[in-house]
Amino acid sequence: MIDHALSFALGATSLALLLNLWRLVHGPSVIDRVLAVDTMVINMIALIIFYGIHEGTPVYFEAALILAMFGFVSTVAFCRFVLRGDIIE
């Protein structure tokens, strides 16, 4: 039963990733593109978590944590760049 749930979750997350890619390419503004990249990072974290559940090893969960930290820092840095024009004051 868990295999069917994981297959559905992987399919739904992959579809969401493709829709985020579409928003990244066709976004009307820079803010839409930033949000699309941030959501893509969240979807990639979900894919890594689902694959870790499928494999049954905790290594993928640590990789997802590292990707989450990187995604947060990069989103904050890019938003500061868009708002202020520089990252470091």
N, CA, C and O atoms as a Tinker XYZ file with bonds, in Angstrom:
   356  protein
     1  N      0.811000   -1.189000    0.000000    73     2
     2  CA     0.000000    0.000000    0.000000    64     1     3
     3  C      0.861000    1.263000    0.000000    63     2     4     5
     4  O      0.527000    2.250000   -0.655000    81     3
     5  N      1.980000    1.224000    0.746000    73     3     6
     6  CA     2.847000    2.397000    0.786000    64     5     7
     7  C      3.480000    2.656000   -0.581000    63     6     8     9
     8  O      3.777000    3.801000   -0.921000    81     7
     9  N      3.687000    1.595000   -1.364000    73     7    10
    10  CA     4.259000    1.783000   -2.702000    64     9    11
    11  C      3.318000    2.572000   -3.603000    63    10    12    13
    12  O      3.762000    3.412000   -4.386000    81    11
    13  N      2.025000    2.303000   -3.495000    73    11    14
    14  CA     1.051000    3.047000   -4.298000    64    13    15
    15  C      0.990000    4.513000   -3.863000    63    14    16    17
    16  O      0.894000    5.412000   -4.698000    81    15
    17  N      1.046000    4.740000   -2.575000    73    15    18
    18  CA     1.024000    6.119000   -2.066000    64    17    19
    19  C      2.280000    6.874000   -2.501000    63    18    20    21
    20  O      2.207000    8.046000   -2.869000    81    19
    21  N      3.432000    6.199000   -2.457000    73    19    22
    22  CA     4.669000    6.849000   -2.894000    64    21    23
    23  C      4.648000    7.129000   -4.390000    63    22    24    25
    24  O      5.126000    8.174000   -4.831000    81    23
    25  N      4.106000    6.215000   -5.168000    73    23    26
    26  CA     4.007000    6.441000   -6.612000    64    25    27
    27  C      3.111000    7.636000   -6.917000    63    26    28    29
    28  O      3.446000    8.468000   -7.761000    81    27
    29  N      1.974000    7.722000   -6.231000    73    27    30
    30  CA     1.088000    8.870000   -6.424000    64    29    31
    31  C      1.760000   10.166000   -5.999000    63    30    32    33
    32  O      1.654000   11.180000   -6.689000    81    31
    33  N      2.451000   10.136000   -4.864000    73    31    34
    34  CA     3.117000   11.339000   -4.360000    64    33    35
    35  C      4.235000   11.775000   -5.311000    63    34    36    37
    36  O      4.404000   12.968000   -5.562000    81    35
    37  N      4.991000   10.824000   -5.833000    73    35    38
    38  CA     6.048000   11.166000   -6.785000    64    37    39
    39  C      5.459000   11.759000   -8.057000    63    38    40    41
    40  O      6.005000   12.721000   -8.598000    81    39
    41  N      4.363000   11.204000   -8.540000    73    39    42
    42  CA     3.724000   11.728000   -9.746000    64    41    43
    43  C      3.161000   13.122000   -9.539000    63    42    44    45
    44  O      3.326000   13.994000  -10.392000    81    43
    45  N      2.498000   13.337000   -8.411000    73    43    46
    46  CA     1.919000   14.653000   -8.136000    64    45    47
    47  C      3.008000   15.704000   -7.941000    63    46    48    49
    48  O      2.869000   16.835000   -8.407000    81    47
    49  N      4.079000   15.342000   -7.260000    73    47    50
    50  CA     5.169000   16.294000   -7.041000    64    49    51
    51  C      5.907000   16.587000   -8.345000    63    50    52    53
    52  O      6.336000   17.717000   -8.577000    81    51
    53  N      6.054000   15.579000   -9.189000    73    51    54
    54  CA     6.684000   15.805000  -10.492000    64    53    55
    55  C      5.839000   16.715000  -11.368000    63    54    56    57
    56  O      6.377000   17.568000  -12.074000    81    55
    57  N      4.529000   16.547000  -11.331000    73    55    58
    58  CA     3.637000   17.439000  -12.076000    64    57    59
    59  C      3.739000   18.862000  -11.540000    63    58    60    61
    60  O      3.774000   19.815000  -12.319000    81    59
    61  N      3.785000   19.013000  -10.235000    73    59    62
    62  CA     3.939000   20.341000   -9.641000    64    61    63
    63  C      5.271000   20.967000  -10.044000    63    62    64    65
    64  O      5.345000   22.176000  -10.266000    81    63
    65  N      6.313000   20.160000  -10.138000    73    63    66
    66  CA     7.619000   20.666000  -10.562000    64    65    67
    67  C      7.575000   21.162000  -11.999000    63    66    68    69
    68  O      8.173000   22.189000  -12.320000    81    67
    69  N      6.872000   20.442000  -12.863000    73    67    70
    70  CA     6.734000   20.881000  -14.255000    64    69    71
    71  C      5.925000   22.171000  -14.354000    63    70    72    73
    72  O      6.257000   23.051000  -15.148000    81    71
    73  N      4.871000   22.289000  -13.558000    73    71    74
    74  CA     4.089000   23.521000  -13.564000    64    73    75
    75  C      4.901000   24.707000  -13.029000    63    74    76    77
    76  O      4.740000   25.833000  -13.499000    81    75
    77  N      5.766000   24.454000  -12.052000    73    75    78
    78  CA     6.653000   25.510000  -11.565000    64    77    79
    79  C      7.655000   25.921000  -12.625000    63    78    80    81
    80  O      8.000000   27.097000  -12.739000    81    79
    81  N      8.122000   24.954000  -13.403000    73    79    82
    82  CA     9.037000   25.270000  -14.497000    64    81    83
    83  C      8.345000   26.141000  -15.535000    63    82    84    85
    84  O      8.950000   27.061000  -16.086000    81    83
    85  N      7.077000   25.851000  -15.800000    73    83    86
    86  CA     6.319000   26.679000  -16.728000    64    85    87
    87  C      6.189000   28.106000  -16.193000    63    86    88    89
    88  O      6.331000   29.064000  -16.952000    81    87
    89  N      5.921000   28.254000  -14.896000    73    87    90
    90  CA     5.809000   29.578000  -14.295000    64    89    91
    91  C      7.156000   30.301000  -14.322000    63    90    92    93
    92  O      7.205000   31.521000  -14.474000    81    91
    93  N      8.231000   29.556000  -14.176000    73    91    94
    94  CA     9.557000   30.161000  -14.228000    64    93    95
    95  C      9.841000   30.738000  -15.606000    63    94    96    97
    96  O     10.427000   31.814000  -15.718000    81    95
    97  N      9.435000   30.039000  -16.644000    73    95    98
    98  CA     9.698000   30.496000  -18.009000    64    97    99
    99  C      8.736000   31.615000  -18.414000    63    98   100   101
   100  O      9.159000   32.594000  -19.029000    81    99
   101  N      7.460000   31.486000  -18.082000    73    99   102
   102  CA     6.437000   32.417000  -18.543000    64   101   103
   103  C      5.984000   33.419000  -17.490000    63   102   104   105
   104  O      4.975000   34.098000  -17.679000    81   103
   105  N      6.704000   33.519000  -16.397000    73   103   106
   106  CA     6.287000   34.436000  -15.331000    64   105   107
   107  C      6.305000   35.874000  -15.811000    63   106   108   109
   108  O      7.269000   36.302000  -16.447000    81   107
   109  N      5.247000   36.630000  -15.515000    73   107   110
   110  CA     5.215000   38.007000  -16.018000    64   109   111
   111  C      6.165000   38.952000  -15.274000    63   110   112   113
   112  O      6.531000   39.998000  -15.812000    81   111
   113  N      6.563000   38.606000  -14.063000    73   111   114
   114  CA     7.446000   39.517000  -13.323000    64   113   115
   115  C      8.559000   38.725000  -12.644000    63   114   116   117
   116  O      8.555000   37.494000  -12.622000    81   115
   117  N      9.501000   39.466000  -12.099000    73   115   118
   118  CA    10.634000   38.843000  -11.418000    64   117   119
   119  C     10.166000   38.145000  -10.140000    63   118   120   121
   120  O     10.691000   37.090000   -9.784000    81   119
   121  N      9.203000   38.715000   -9.464000    73   119   122
   122  CA     8.707000   38.126000   -8.223000    64   121   123
   123  C      8.071000   36.765000   -8.492000    63   122   124   125
   124  O      8.239000   35.835000   -7.703000    81   123
   125  N      7.341000   36.642000   -9.601000    73   123   126
   126  CA     6.765000   35.344000   -9.958000    64   125   127
   127  C      7.855000   34.305000  -10.206000    63   126   128   129
   128  O      7.704000   33.138000   -9.844000    81   127
   129  N      8.930000   34.727000  -10.812000    73   127   130
   130  CA    10.036000   33.802000  -11.071000    64   129   131
   131  C     10.738000   33.390000   -9.784000    63   130   132   133
   132  O     11.132000   32.233000   -9.631000    81   131
   133  N     10.896000   34.339000   -8.852000    73   131   134
   134  CA    11.513000   34.017000   -7.554000    64   133   135
   135  C     10.651000   33.013000   -6.798000    63   134   136   137
   136  O     11.166000   32.047000   -6.234000    81   135
   137  N      9.352000   33.238000   -6.787000    73   135   138
   138  CA     8.449000   32.305000   -6.111000    64   137   139
   139  C      8.446000   30.944000   -6.790000    63   138   140   141
   140  O      8.333000   29.922000   -6.114000    81   139
   141  N      8.568000   30.910000   -8.115000    73   139   142
   142  CA     8.623000   29.637000   -8.830000    64   141   143
   143  C      9.883000   28.857000   -8.456000    63   142   144   145
   144  O      9.823000   27.644000   -8.256000    81   143
   145  N     11.011000   29.537000   -8.362000    73   143   146
   146  CA    12.246000   28.856000   -7.976000    64   145   147
   147  C     12.169000   28.361000   -6.534000    63   146   148   149
   148  O     12.621000   27.257000   -6.232000    81   147
   149  N     11.605000   29.160000   -5.657000    73   147   150
   150  CA    11.462000   28.749000   -4.265000    64   149   151
   151  C     10.546000   27.529000   -4.155000    63   150   152   153
   152  O     10.830000   26.604000   -3.395000    81   151
   153  N      9.469000   27.528000   -4.899000    73   151   154
   154  CA     8.561000   26.382000   -4.876000    64   153   155
   155  C      9.201000   25.159000   -5.521000    63   154   156   157
   156  O      8.931000   24.029000   -5.115000    81   155
   157  N     10.038000   25.376000   -6.513000    73   155   158
   158  CA    10.758000   24.246000   -7.117000    64   157   159
   159  C     11.711000   23.610000   -6.115000    63   158   160   161
   160  O     11.865000   22.389000   -6.092000    81   159
   161  N     12.343000   24.420000   -5.298000    73   159   162
   162  CA    13.224000   23.879000   -4.257000    64   161   163
   163  C     12.417000   23.045000   -3.266000    63   162   164   165
   164  O     12.862000   21.976000   -2.848000    81   163
   165  N     11.246000   23.523000   -2.892000    73   163   166
   166  CA    10.396000   22.768000   -1.973000    64   165   167
   167  C      9.964000   21.449000   -2.606000    63   166   168   169
   168  O      9.935000   20.418000   -1.934000    81   167
   169  N      9.629000   21.477000   -3.893000    73   167   170
   170  CA     9.246000   20.236000   -4.572000    64   169   171
   171  C     10.419000   19.265000   -4.691000    63   170   172   173
   172  O     10.231000   18.053000   -4.591000    81   171
   173  N     11.616000   19.783000   -4.903000    73   171   174
   174  CA    12.787000   18.906000   -4.959000    64   173   175
   175  C     13.051000   18.270000   -3.588000    63   174   176   177
   176  O     13.446000   17.107000   -3.505000    81   175
   177  N     12.833000   19.032000   -2.530000    73   175   178
   178  CA    12.975000   18.475000   -1.179000    64   177   179
   179  C     11.971000   17.352000   -0.977000    63   178   180   181
   180  O     12.303000   16.308000   -0.416000    81   179
   181  N     10.737000   17.567000   -1.436000    73   179   182
   182  CA     9.709000   16.522000   -1.312000    64   181   183
   183  C     10.099000   15.278000   -2.104000    63   182   184   185
   184  O      9.913000   14.159000   -1.625000    81   183
   185  N     10.637000   15.460000   -3.310000    73   183   186
   186  CA    11.064000   14.298000   -4.102000    64   185   187
   187  C     12.177000   13.524000   -3.410000    63   186   188   189
   188  O     12.180000   12.294000   -3.422000    81   187
   189  N     13.122000   14.239000   -2.808000    73   187   190
   190  CA    14.204000   13.570000   -2.089000    64   189   191
   191  C     13.666000   12.813000   -0.876000    63   190   192   193
   192  O     14.101000   11.697000   -0.595000    81   191
   193  N     12.729000   13.414000   -0.166000    73   191   194
   194  CA    12.128000   12.749000    0.995000    64   193   195
   195  C     11.382000   11.496000    0.557000    63   194   196   197
   196  O     11.512000   10.449000    1.191000    81   195
   197  N     10.602000   11.587000   -0.515000    73   195   198
   198  CA     9.859000   10.411000   -0.998000    64   197   199
   199  C     10.804000    9.299000   -1.431000    63   198   200   201
   200  O     10.550000    8.123000   -1.170000    81   199
   201  N     11.892000    9.673000   -2.092000    73   199   202
   202  CA    12.862000    8.660000   -2.498000    64   201   203
   203  C     13.543000    8.044000   -1.275000    63   202   204   205
   204  O     13.826000    6.845000   -1.264000    81   203
   205  N     13.807000    8.844000   -0.254000    73   203   206
   206  CA    14.386000    8.315000    0.986000    64   205   207
   207  C     13.445000    7.358000    1.691000    63   206   208   209
   208  O     13.891000    6.359000    2.255000    81   207
   209  N     12.152000    7.644000    1.669000    73   207   210
   210  CA    11.175000    6.709000    2.242000    64   209   211
   211  C     11.157000    5.420000    1.445000    63   210   212   213
   212  O     11.069000    4.329000    2.010000    81   211
   213  N     11.241000    5.552000    0.125000    73   211   214
   214  CA    11.230000    4.369000   -0.732000    64   213   215
   215  C     12.459000    3.487000   -0.493000    63   214   216   217
   216  O     12.348000    2.263000   -0.441000    81   215
   217  N     13.618000    4.110000   -0.349000    73   215   218
   218  CA    14.855000    3.353000   -0.132000    64   217   219
   219  C     15.025000    2.913000    1.320000    63   218   220   221
   220  O     15.681000    1.907000    1.587000    81   219
   221  N     14.448000    3.647000    2.249000    73   219   222
   222  CA    14.538000    3.281000    3.656000    64   221   223
   223  C     15.848000    3.654000    4.326000    63   222   224   225
   224  O     16.239000    3.026000    5.310000    81   223
   225  N     16.532000    4.667000    3.807000    73   223   226
   226  CA    17.789000    5.105000    4.406000    64   225   227
   227  C     17.661000    6.557000    4.858000    63   226   228   229
   228  O     16.985000    7.347000    4.200000    81   227
   229  N     18.300000    6.920000    5.970000    73   227   230
   230  CA    18.194000    8.300000    6.461000    64   229   231
   231  C     19.138000    9.284000    5.762000    63   230   232   233
   232  O     19.104000   10.477000    6.064000    81   231
   233  N     19.968000    8.815000    4.847000    73   231   234
   234  CA    20.926000    9.699000    4.182000    64   233   235
   235  C     20.192000   10.753000    3.352000    63   234   236   237
   236  O     20.626000   11.904000    3.293000    81   235
   237  N     19.105000   10.378000    2.722000    73   235   238
   238  CA    18.363000   11.300000    1.872000    64   237   239
   239  C     17.679000   12.396000    2.684000    63   238   240   241
   240  O     17.467000   13.499000    2.180000    81   239
   241  N     17.339000   12.106000    3.918000    73   239   242
   242  CA    16.733000   13.122000    4.761000    64   241   243
   243  C     17.743000   14.207000    5.112000    63   242   244   245
   244  O     17.388000   15.383000    5.193000    81   243
   245  N     18.986000   13.824000    5.319000    73   243   246
   246  CA    20.037000   14.807000    5.581000    64   245   247
   247  C     20.304000   15.650000    4.341000    63   246   248   249
   248  O     20.543000   16.854000    4.442000    81   247
   249  N     20.262000   15.019000    3.176000    73   247   250
   250  CA    20.432000   15.775000    1.932000    64   249   251
   251  C     19.285000   16.765000    1.735000    63   250   252   253
   252  O     19.498000   17.875000    1.249000    81   251
   253  N     18.080000   16.368000    2.110000    73   251   254
   254  CA    16.931000   17.269000    2.011000    64   253   255
   255  C     17.080000   18.452000    2.963000    63   254   256   257
   256  O     16.699000   19.570000    2.617000    81   255
   257  N     17.623000   18.226000    4.148000    73   255   258
   258  CA    17.862000   19.326000    5.086000    64   257   259
   259  C     18.882000   20.325000    4.536000    63   258   260   261
   260  O     18.704000   21.537000    4.661000    81   259
   261  N     19.936000   19.814000    3.935000    73   259   262
   262  CA    20.952000   20.693000    3.353000    64   261   263
   263  C     20.363000   21.494000    2.206000    63   262   264   265
   264  O     20.635000   22.688000    2.084000    81   263
   265  N     19.557000   20.854000    1.362000    73   263   266
   266  CA    18.908000   21.568000    0.264000    64   265   267
   267  C     17.924000   22.608000    0.785000    63   266   268   269
   268  O     17.797000   23.681000    0.196000    81   267
   269  N     17.232000   22.314000    1.870000    73   267   270
   270  CA    16.298000   23.283000    2.455000    64   269   271
   271  C     17.042000   24.516000    2.965000    63   270   272   273
   272  O     16.591000   25.642000    2.757000    81   271
   273  N     18.179000   24.309000    3.633000    73   271   274
   274  CA    18.955000   25.454000    4.107000    64   273   275
   275  C     19.482000   26.279000    2.944000    63   274   276   277
   276  O     19.433000   27.508000    2.983000    81   275
   277  N     19.980000   25.622000    1.922000    73   275   278
   278  CA    20.485000   26.327000    0.751000    64   277   279
   279  C     19.366000   27.095000    0.045000    63   278   280   281
   280  O     19.571000   28.227000   -0.393000    81   279
   281  N     18.202000   26.492000   -0.064000    73   279   282
   282  CA    17.074000   27.142000   -0.714000    64   281   283
   283  C     16.616000   28.373000    0.040000    63   282   284   285
   284  O     16.304000   29.395000   -0.571000    81   283
   285  N     16.572000   28.290000    1.352000    73   283   286
   286  CA    16.159000   29.440000    2.164000    64   285   287
   287  C     17.139000   30.592000    2.022000    63   286   288   289
   288  O     16.733000   31.735000    1.813000    81   287
   289  N     18.417000   30.298000    2.134000    73   287   290
   290  CA    19.427000   31.352000    2.054000    64   289   291
   291  C     19.440000   31.983000    0.662000    63   290   292   293
   292  O     19.561000   33.202000    0.536000    81   291
   293  N     19.318000   31.172000   -0.371000    73   291   294
   294  CA    19.338000   31.728000   -1.726000    64   293   295
   295  C     18.098000   32.566000   -2.005000    63   294   296   297
   296  O     18.192000   33.582000   -2.694000    81   295
   297  N     16.947000   32.171000   -1.493000    73   295   298
   298  CA    15.732000   32.966000   -1.689000    64   297   299
   299  C     15.838000   34.309000   -0.975000    63   298   300   301
   300  O     15.474000   35.339000   -1.541000    81   299
   301  N     16.323000   34.310000    0.239000    73   299   302
   302  CA    16.487000   35.562000    0.976000    64   301   303
   303  C     17.500000   36.466000    0.281000    63   302   304   305
   304  O     17.287000   37.675000    0.181000    81   303
   305  N     18.584000   35.897000   -0.192000    73   303   306
   306  CA    19.608000   36.699000   -0.861000    64   305   307
   307  C     19.066000   37.292000   -2.163000    63   306   308   309
   308  O     19.323000   38.457000   -2.465000    81   307
   309  N     18.333000   36.514000   -2.919000    73   307   310
   310  CA    17.809000   37.039000   -4.174000    64   309   311
   311  C     16.743000   38.105000   -3.936000    63   310   312   313
   312  O     16.676000   39.088000   -4.674000    81   311
   313  N     15.912000   37.921000   -2.915000    73   311   314
   314  CA    14.907000   38.941000   -2.591000    64   313   315
   315  C     15.570000   40.240000   -2.138000    63   314   316   317
   316  O     15.111000   41.326000   -2.492000    81   315
   317  N     16.631000   40.137000   -1.368000    73   315   318
   318  CA    17.363000   41.344000   -0.961000    64   317   319
   319  C     17.980000   42.029000   -2.165000    63   318   320   321
   320  O     18.021000   43.258000   -2.235000    81   319
   321  N     18.468000   41.226000   -3.124000    73   319   322
   322  CA    19.052000   41.805000   -4.329000    64   321   323
   323  C     17.990000   42.521000   -5.156000    63   322   324   325
   324  O     18.243000   43.605000   -5.680000    81   323
   325  N     16.807000   41.929000   -5.278000    73   323   326
   326  CA    15.737000   42.555000   -6.051000    64   325   327
   327  C     15.256000   43.838000   -5.376000    63   326   328   329
   328  O     15.013000   44.839000   -6.049000    81   327
   329  N     15.119000   43.812000   -4.051000    73   327   330
   330  CA    14.594000   44.982000   -3.345000    64   329   331
   331  C     15.608000   46.109000   -3.208000    63   330   332   333
   332  O     15.258000   47.277000   -3.384000    81   331
   333  N     16.861000   45.779000   -2.895000    73   331   334
   334  CA    17.846000   46.810000   -2.556000    64   333   335
   335  C     18.927000   47.009000   -3.614000    63   334   336   337
   336  O     19.581000   48.052000   -3.634000    81   335
   337  N     19.125000   46.041000   -4.481000    73   335   338
   338  CA    20.165000   46.157000   -5.482000    64   337   339
   339  C     21.500000   45.588000   -5.053000    63   338   340   341
   340  O     22.412000   45.485000   -5.874000    81   339
   341  N     21.644000   45.215000   -3.790000    73   339   342
   342  CA    22.863000   44.562000   -3.319000    64   341   343
   343  C     22.482000   43.570000   -2.225000    63   342   344   345
   344  O     21.427000   43.680000   -1.599000    81   343
   345  N     23.365000   42.606000   -2.014000    73   343   346
   346  CA    23.090000   41.567000   -1.034000    64   345   347
   347  C     23.737000   41.912000    0.303000    63   346   348   349
   348  O     23.126000   41.764000    1.361000    81   347
   349  N     24.982000   42.374000    0.237000    73   347   350
   350  CA    25.732000   42.709000    1.451000    64   349   351
   351  C     25.775000   44.225000    1.575000    63   350   352   353
   352  O     26.144000   44.924000    0.631000    81   351
   353  N     25.403000   44.717000    2.720000    73   351   354
   354  CA    25.376000   46.163000    2.929000    64   353   355
   355  C     26.716000   46.676000    3.376000    63   354   356
   356  O     26.874000   47.876000    3.599000    81   355
